[in-house]
Amino acid sequence: MCAPAPVWSQGVALPVHRLGGWLRRPQAAHGLQAGTGVALTARGAALLLEPLLA
């Protein structure tokens, strides 16, 4: 059961390492924050409207 753990760890570490450099750019960080804000606002609006639409 322990044999897949190092493979899984490498499978996660490599993409995170590659994305890390990209995410350190100010434009990418700003875009990620904006996208997260839009997604959370949309989810909040859906939760508020759910009782009205049910």
N, C-alpha and C positions, 0 to 999 in steps of 0.2 A: 504494500500500500504506500510506502514511503518513496518508492522509485519515481512516481510522476511529479512529486513536489519540486525537484530542481528544474524539471522541464517546464512546469507551469510557471515557476518563478522567472525563468529566463524569457518565457513567452510574454510575461507582463512587463518585465524590466526593459526589454529592448524597445517596444513602442513608446513607453513612458520616457525613456532616455532621448529618443528621437523627437518626440513632441516637446520635450522640455526646452530645447533651443528655440523652437518655433514659438512657444508660449511666452518666452521671455521678451519677445518683441512687443513694444507698446501697442502697435496696431492690433496684434492678435489678442493680447490681454483685454484691450478695450472691446473688441468684437465679442469675445467670450463673455465678458461681463454684460454687454448689451443683450446678447442672446439669452443669457440666463435670466436677466430681468424681464424680458418679454415673456419667456416661458413661465416664470413664476407668477407674473401678473395675469396671464391667461388662465393659469390653473386656479388662482384665487378668484377670478371673476366667475369661472365655471362653478366653483364651490358655493359662491354667493347666489348664483342664479339657479342652482339645482333645486332648491325647494319651490321656487316659483314655477319651474317648468315641469315638475313632477305631478 
